[in-house]
Amino acid sequence: MEKECIFCNIINRKLPSEFLYEDDTVVVFKDIHPRAPIHLLIVPKKHIRSINDFGEDDKSIVLDTIDIAKMMAVKTGISRSGFKLLFNVEKGGGQVIFHLHLHLMGGWRR
């Protein structure tokens, strides 16, 4: 774990956040700078710096984030209208917080 990882601090409840979902491996909470009407972050509890850093043992964690994103899309009512899933990878790919996380965005009216 990085010394000052904001997501690790949220997961360990050192910073406030309302979890919309939590299990043994993942938490879900709202993005504080939403880019969509519904913008959730699906964050593994294990500190994995980025997609570039996950190993063989972490593959199931990444698949769990996608399964949970699908479940949260149903729960928030955006599964039928459509949604976007996004991993930002490294600074050039838009990653700002270096703890692997999946963005679930939707709720736009088309």
C-alpha positions in Angstrom: 0.0 0.0 0.0 1.2 3.5 -0.8 1.7 5.6 2.3 -1.0 8.2 1.5 -3.4 6.3 -0.8 -6.7 8.1 -0.6 -8.7 5.0 -1.5 -6.9 2.9 1.1 -7.8 5.5 3.7 -11.5 5.4 2.5 -11.5 1.6 2.6 -10.0 1.6 6.1 -12.5 4.3 7.2 -9.9 6.9 7.9 -11.7 9.2 5.5 -15.4 9.5 5.3 -17.4 8.0 2.5 -20.7 6.2 2.2 -20.3 2.7 0.8 -23.1 1.8 -1.5 -21.8 -1.8 -1.5 -19.1 -3.7 0.3 -17.9 -7.3 0.4 -14.7 -9.0 1.3 -12.8 -7.7 -1.7 -14.5 -4.5 -3.1 -16.2 -1.3 -2.0 -18.4 1.0 -4.0 -18.9 4.7 -3.4 -19.9 7.8 -5.4 -17.2 9.8 -7.2 -16.8 13.2 -5.5 -16.2 14.8 -9.0 -18.9 13.1 -11.0 -18.8 13.2 -14.8 -22.2 11.7 -15.2 -25.6 11.8 -13.4 -24.6 8.4 -11.9 -20.8 8.0 -11.3 -19.7 5.3 -9.0 -16.2 4.0 -8.2 -15.7 0.2 -7.7 -12.5 -0.1 -5.7 -10.7 -3.3 -4.7 -9.8 -3.4 -1.0 -6.4 -4.8 -2.0 -4.0 -2.0 -3.0 -3.2 -2.6 -6.7 -1.5 0.5 -8.2 -3.0 0.2 -11.7 -4.0 -2.2 -14.4 -0.3 -2.4 -15.3 0.4 -3.7 -11.8 -2.1 -6.5 -11.3 -0.7 -10.0 -11.3 -2.0 -13.5 -11.9 -3.5 -13.7 -8.4 -5.4 -10.4 -9.0 -7.3 -11.4 -12.1 -10.4 -12.5 -10.1 -10.4 -9.2 -8.3 -10.6 -7.3 -11.6 -13.4 -9.6 -12.8 -15.2 -9.0 -9.5 -15.1 -5.2 -10.1 -16.8 -5.8 -13.5 -19.5 -8.1 -12.0 -20.2 -5.6 -9.2 -20.4 -2.8 -11.7 -23.0 -4.7 -13.6 -25.0 -5.3 -10.4 -24.7 -1.6 -9.4 -26.0 -0.6 -12.9 -29.1 -2.7 -12.2 -29.4 -1.3 -8.7 -29.2 2.3 -9.8 -31.5 1.8 -12.8 -29.1 2.4 -15.6 -28.6 -1.1 -16.9 -31.2 -0.9 -19.6 -30.5 2.7 -20.8 -26.8 2.0 -20.9 -23.7 2.9 -19.0 -19.9 3.2 -19.4 -17.2 1.3 -17.6 -13.7 2.9 -17.5 -10.3 2.0 -16.1 -7.9 4.9 -16.4 -4.3 3.6 -16.6 -1.3 5.7 -15.7 -1.2 9.5 -16.0 -1.3 9.5 -19.8 -4.6 7.5 -19.6 -6.1 9.9 -17.1 -5.3 8.0 -13.8 -5.2 10.5 -11.0 -5.4 8.2 -7.9 -3.0 5.3 -8.1 -5.2 2.6 -6.6 -6.9 0.4 -9.2 -10.6 1.4 -9.6 -13.4 1.1 -12.1 -15.7 4.0 -13.0 -19.4 3.2 -13.6 -21.0 6.1 -15.3 -24.5 6.5 -16.7 -27.9 8.2 -16.3 -27.5 10.5 -19.3 -30.7 11.3 -21.1 -30.5 10.7 -24.8 
